[in-house]
Amino acid sequence: MQSTPPRPRRRLPPPAPPPAHVTGHSDDQEPRLYTPSEAAARLRVTESWLRRRAGRRQIPCTFLGKHLRFSAADLAAIIAAAAEPATGRRPTRRRPRPPTTTDLPHAGSHASITDAPHTNRSEE
């Protein structure tokens, strides 16, 4: 019996690059435009809030005909515009103190109405 030489292994082709929408960039450098629902999900706001602000032109956006879209630069500008610098500690809200026994009127004082006779001034 003759032994046959081992067959050379076939090389696998190199793995295909992931799609551009997964990596965030593409080979032809097309800007990525997000739909309102995608942009709202990335910003973690409601889509209605985003559409309302875009319709009033209060936030940067792109209209392709009647279609509303947001670029990555638009999203970054929305985030930057919403950022507020820290101004220190917020003032604490004062809570009313519960009444103590010293705050209650004394039985013999004019503020006590439990000992006062119930008279009607019109009957005098």
Helices and strands as residue ranges (DSSP letters): H 20-23, E 33-34, H 36-43, H 47-55, E 62-64, E 67-71, H 72-82, G 121-123
